[in-house]
Amino acid sequence: MKPKIFIDGEHGTTGLQIRQRLAGRDDLDVLSIPESERRNPTLREEMLKAADIAILCLPDDAARESVAMLAGNDASRVIDTSPAHRTASDWAYGFAEMDEGQAARIAGARFVANPGCYPTGAIGLIRPLVKAGILPADYPVTVNAVSGYTGGGKQLIAQMEDEQNSAYIPSPHFLYGLTLAHKHVPEMQMHGMLDRAPLFSPSVGRFAQGMIVQLPLHLADLNGAPSLGDVHAALARHYDGQRIVEVVPLAESAQLARVDPTELHDTDGMKLFVFGTEGKGQANLVAVLDNLGKGASGAAVQNMDLMLGKEA
């Protein structure tokens, strides 16, 4: 019998992407409810309980409501793409490449919290350096980032694309999260293994899909005052032997004049770069990914396949 998959919130940006990814799969039975019935709690509960895996593509409160509907049901497993459960101790964090053994934890979990797009890049850079003993857990980490506007969902897409929209945004690029209280910060701190919250400055560019996440570092303030090569080697060791995250060779990075946030659009990979000038005492670590790929729907489908035993 084919595993039953229910996308709760399939008509939103992430839900639609996941639905499209599963459309050609003949090894799954994808359950669905009409858009007109998407707020019908009885029908949603029936679908949630009928599914082998429910993928929640909902706002935080609605995701918590869906999980509550499964009280007393130990059969259905859940992947939540919202931030609601990303720091919950009883949920597996769905970044399979984060640590050796993380893919196995996801595979065996009942509840999996899909990572945020920005945190995927930030944690992908921070955690290996903390684990290697290079980045002190109390270092004053700053994370700067730019995302494609699809990360803001249907509302922001309309604001960026529809000039007749009353809230149309004409800017080519804008900063937000100016109160420094972005919902992704607790996730970055926890899974980045940091003692203090990072200072996070996100922004949006006038392109649909893509993302750059930057981690600038003063090397003299790190443990052992590492060189650019030391930092790069720590990242390369951490991701050695897996296929999703690529640590770009230092020599290749040194030849680049610019980094394009859209380079990996419509892919599920992530590239990590180490930039700087050896001997100058500074480094800028950069992650490039698709905010809707490895940063959202791609990770959700990867986690689903791990939970179904379809991906090593």
C-alpha positions in Angstrom: 0.0 0.0 0.0 1.3 3.4 -0.9 2.1 5.9 1.9 -0.6 8.5 2.3 0.6 12.1 2.3 -1.6 15.1 3.3 -0.4 18.6 2.7 -2.3 20.8 5.2 -2.1 24.2 3.6 -1.4 23.0 0.0 -2.8 26.2 -1.5 -0.1 28.5 0.0 3.3 29.1 -1.5 5.2 26.3 0.2 2.2 23.9 -0.1 1.9 24.5 -3.8 5.6 23.8 -4.3 5.4 20.6 -2.4 2.3 19.5 -4.2 4.1 20.2 -7.5 7.1 18.1 -6.4 4.9 15.2 -5.5 2.7 15.4 -8.6 4.8 13.0 -10.6 5.4 10.5 -7.8 3.6 7.2 -8.4 4.9 5.7 -5.1 2.7 8.0 -2.9 -1.0 8.5 -2.4 -1.4 12.3 -2.0 -4.6 13.2 -0.1 -6.2 16.6 -0.9 -9.2 18.8 0.1 -10.7 21.5 -2.2 -9.5 25.0 -1.6 -13.0 26.0 -0.6 -12.9 23.5 2.3 -9.4 24.3 3.5 -10.8 25.9 6.7 -13.2 23.0 7.4 -11.8 21.6 10.7 -13.6 18.3 10.6 -12.3 17.5 7.1 -8.8 18.6 8.0 -8.8 16.4 11.1 -10.0 13.4 9.0 -7.2 14.0 6.5 -4.6 14.5 9.2 -5.5 11.2 10.9 -5.7 9.3 7.6 -2.2 10.3 6.5 0.9 8.4 7.2 2.7 11.8 7.0 1.1 15.2 7.2 3.1 18.1 5.9 1.9 21.3 7.6 2.3 24.5 5.4 0.5 26.8 7.8 1.0 29.9 10.0 2.3 29.0 13.5 -1.0 28.9 15.4 -2.8 26.9 12.7 0.1 24.4 12.7 -0.2 24.0 16.5 -3.9 23.5 16.0 -3.3 20.7 13.4 -0.9 19.0 15.8 -3.5 19.2 18.6 -6.0 17.5 16.3 -3.8 14.4 16.3 -4.0 14.0 20.1 -4.6 10.4 20.8 -3.5 9.3 17.3 -0.1 7.8 17.4 0.0 6.7 13.7 0.2 9.9 11.7 3.7 11.5 11.5 4.2 15.2 11.0 6.5 17.6 9.2 5.8 21.2 10.2 7.2 23.9 7.8 6.3 26.8 10.1 8.5 28.1 12.9 6.1 26.8 15.6 8.1 23.7 16.6 11.7 24.4 15.5 13.0 24.9 19.0 10.8 22.2 20.6 12.9 19.5 22.3 10.6 16.7 21.3 10.8 17.5 17.6 13.6 16.5 15.3 15.1 19.4 13.4 14.9 18.7 9.7 18.3 19.8 8.5 19.6 16.4 7.5 23.2 17.6 6.9 23.5 19.5 10.1 25.3 16.7 11.9 26.4 13.2 11.4 23.4 11.1 12.4 20.8 13.9 11.9 19.3 12.2 8.8 18.8 9.0 10.9 17.1 11.1 13.7 14.7 12.5 11.1 14.1 9.1 9.6 13.0 7.7 13.0 11.1 10.7 14.3 7.4 11.1 14.5 7.6 14.9 14.6 10.0 16.8 12.3 10.3 20.6 12.2 11.4 21.8 8.8 14.1 24.5 9.1 13.6 28.1 8.1 15.3 29.4 4.9 17.6 31.9 6.6 18.5 29.6 9.5 19.4 26.8 7.0 22.2 29.0 5.7 23.1 30.5 9.0 23.2 27.2 11.0 25.0 25.6 8.0 27.8 28.1 8.5 27.8 28.5 12.3 27.3 25.0 13.8 30.3 23.3 12.2 32.6 26.0 13.5 31.2 25.8 17.0 31.5 22.0 17.0 35.1 22.3 15.7 36.0 24.6 18.7 36.8 27.5 16.3 33.8 29.8 17.0 33.2 30.5 20.6 29.6 30.0 21.7 29.5 33.5 23.2 30.9 35.2 20.0 28.8 38.2 19.0 27.5 36.7 15.8 26.0 38.9 13.1 24.0 37.4 10.2 23.1 39.4 7.2 20.9 38.0 4.4 18.9 38.7 1.3 16.0 36.6 0.1 13.8 36.4 -3.0 10.4 37.8 -2.4 8.6 34.5 -2.6 9.8 33.8 0.9 7.1 36.3 2.1 4.3 34.2 0.7 1.3 35.2 -1.4 0.9 38.6 0.2 4.5 39.8 -0.5 4.5 38.3 -3.9 1.4 40.4 -4.8 3.0 43.5 -3.2 6.2 43.0 -5.4 4.5 42.0 -8.7 1.2 43.8 -8.9 1.6 47.5 -9.5 -2.2 47.9 -8.9 -1.9 46.5 -5.4 -2.6 49.2 -2.8 0.4 48.0 -0.9 2.7 47.7 -3.9 6.4 47.9 -3.1 8.5 49.6 -5.8 11.8 49.1 -4.1 14.5 47.0 -5.7 15.7 45.9 -2.3 14.6 46.6 1.3 15.6 45.8 4.8 13.1 44.5 7.4 13.1 43.0 10.8 14.3 46.3 12.1 13.3 45.6 15.7 15.9 42.8 15.7 13.2 40.4 16.9 12.8 38.2 13.8 11.1 34.8 14.5 14.1 32.9 13.1 16.6 34.1 15.7 15.7 31.6 18.4 16.2 28.8 15.9 19.5 30.1 14.8 20.7 30.4 18.3 19.6 27.0 19.5 20.7 24.9 16.5 23.7 27.1 16.0 24.8 26.1 19.5 25.2 29.8 20.5 25.0 31.2 24.1 23.8 34.5 22.9 21.3 35.5 20.2 22.8 36.5 16.9 22.1 39.9 15.5 20.1 39.2 12.4 19.5 41.7 9.6 17.3 40.2 6.8 16.4 41.9 3.5 14.4 41.2 0.4 15.5 41.7 -3.2 13.4 42.1 -6.4 13.9 38.5 -7.6 11.6 35.7 -7.0 13.8 32.8 -5.7 17.2 32.7 -4.2 19.1 33.6 -1.0 22.4 34.8 0.3 23.3 34.4 4.0 26.5 36.1 5.3 28.5 35.4 8.5 31.3 38.0 8.9 34.0 37.1 11.4 37.0 38.7 13.0 39.5 35.8 13.0 41.6 37.1 15.9 38.6 36.8 18.2 38.0 33.2 17.4 39.6 30.3 19.3 43.2 29.8 18.1 43.0 32.8 15.7 42.4 30.5 12.7 43.4 31.3 9.1 40.9 31.3 6.2 42.2 27.9 5.4 41.5 26.6 8.9 37.9 27.9 8.8 37.4 26.4 5.3 38.8 23.1 6.4 36.4 22.9 9.3 33.5 23.4 7.0 34.8 20.9 4.5 35.3 18.2 7.1 31.9 18.7 8.5 30.1 18.2 5.2 32.5 15.6 3.7 30.7 12.7 2.0 27.2 14.2 1.5 25.7 15.5 -1.7 23.4 18.5 -0.7 25.8 21.0 0.8 28.9 22.0 -1.2 31.8 23.7 0.4 33.4 25.7 -2.5 37.2 25.4 -2.7 39.1 28.5 -1.4 40.9 28.9 -4.7 37.6 28.9 -6.6 36.1 31.4 -4.2 39.1 33.7 -4.5 38.5 34.0 -8.3 34.9 35.3 -7.8 34.1 39.0 -8.3 30.5 38.6 -7.0 28.0 36.2 -5.7 24.5 35.7 -7.3 21.7 35.0 -4.8 19.7 33.3 -7.7 22.5 30.9 -8.6 20.7 27.8 -7.1 17.1 28.7 -7.9 15.0 25.7 -8.6 17.5 23.4 -6.9 17.7 21.8 -3.5 21.4 22.3 -2.9 23.4 24.8 -0.9 26.8 26.3 -1.5 29.1 27.5 1.3 31.9 30.0 0.6 34.8 31.4 2.7 35.9 34.9 1.5 38.7 37.1 2.7 42.4 37.9 2.3 44.7 35.6 4.1 46.6 37.5 6.8 44.1 40.3 7.0 42.3 38.8 10.0 38.8 38.9 8.6 36.5 36.4 6.9 33.1 36.5 5.3 31.3 33.2 5.2 28.5 33.0 2.7 25.7 30.5 2.1 23.8 30.5 -1.2 20.5 28.5 -1.5 17.0 28.7 -3.0 14.7 30.0 -0.3 12.0 27.7 -1.7 14.3 24.8 -2.3 16.7 23.7 0.4 15.1 26.6 2.4 11.5 25.2 2.3 9.8 22.7 0.0 12.9 20.8 -1.0 13.9 20.2 2.6 10.3 19.1 3.4 10.3 16.5 0.6 13.8 15.3 1.6 12.6 14.9 5.2 9.5 13.0 4.0 11.6 10.6 2.0 13.9 10.0 4.9 10.9 9.3 7.1 9.6 6.8 4.5 12.9 5.2 4.2 13.3 6.3 0.6 16.5 8.3 1.0 19.7 7.4 2.7 
